[in-house]
Amino acid sequence: MLTSILIVTGVIFTIGVILVIIGLRSPRVTDESELQARLEELSKRGEQIDLEKIELSRPFTERVIYPFARRLGEVAVRFTPQNALINIERKLEQAGTSQRIDPTLYLAAQFIMMFVFAGLIFLVFQIGQTKWPTGRILLVSMIFGLLGFFFPDLWMSSRIKRRQKGIRKAMPDALDLLTICVEAGLGFDAAMAKVSEKWQTELSLAFARVIKEVQLGKLRREALRDMADRIGISELTSFVAAVIQSEQLGVSLAKVLRIQSDQMRVRRRQLAEEEAHKAPVKMIIPMALLIFPALMIVLLAPAAIKLLHSMLGDMLQ
């Protein structure tokens, strides 16, 4: 009876994970905007408007799964401190997923992964042949539940690092193009537009967002500062500070961009050398676990075989 209950619980938690994954992949479109678009489409066709029909015509993921995942996250938000929500939102911005994931879905994923990890481990111990005391099983399940709760944080941290690494790699080339465009007579906004048109990188997308914010009325220095905060790397922060100071003090922007471009190339070379110096340390683990045992087997196996067939082997028998 207990095993059946645990199996049902594991299935429910697995379905919950699937719901959150589908919810995270679903586009963030508000119900009001989608409903307005459908009403406009029906009015253009001249058809009679039926709200129930419009609602049922939506995909199942948008009608049931995505709202369920969001409601689960909203319940978690009520018991979460405001500082934690701000930190989650900042992480989502730095990872570049704030347009697809909001803090409610992130919290829902954390709690569902916690229950899934704990439930699956508990289920494995109940079904398996190993008979542990119930207290020990519960303790191990709680430990794996904590690991499941922090699993989205690990995924988010790796995504942030990967995005920041790509931006660092793209900055020297982007600054070179900015410098060329400014020296050719274009304004800084037009130069950023050229960068966003030429490449489809995280940095070019960030420049495109700055241009849109400036077009909507935000000051350029504020838009640039917000971009630096969203990305969160020191190189871009110093670049934004230099551009803002050159604008305020009247210094030639082309000279500032040229200096920043040279500094970024030196910084990229230093980072490459740092990664190269880390390589021998990272190679120790695979060498100790994979290469050295194989070498020992290849080198010592013939000698061991000869010893077994020699007089020493007869003595051991």
Order of alpha helices (4+ residues) and beta strands (2+ residues): alpha-alpha-alpha-alpha-alpha-alpha-alpha-alpha-alpha-alpha-alpha-alpha-alpha-alpha
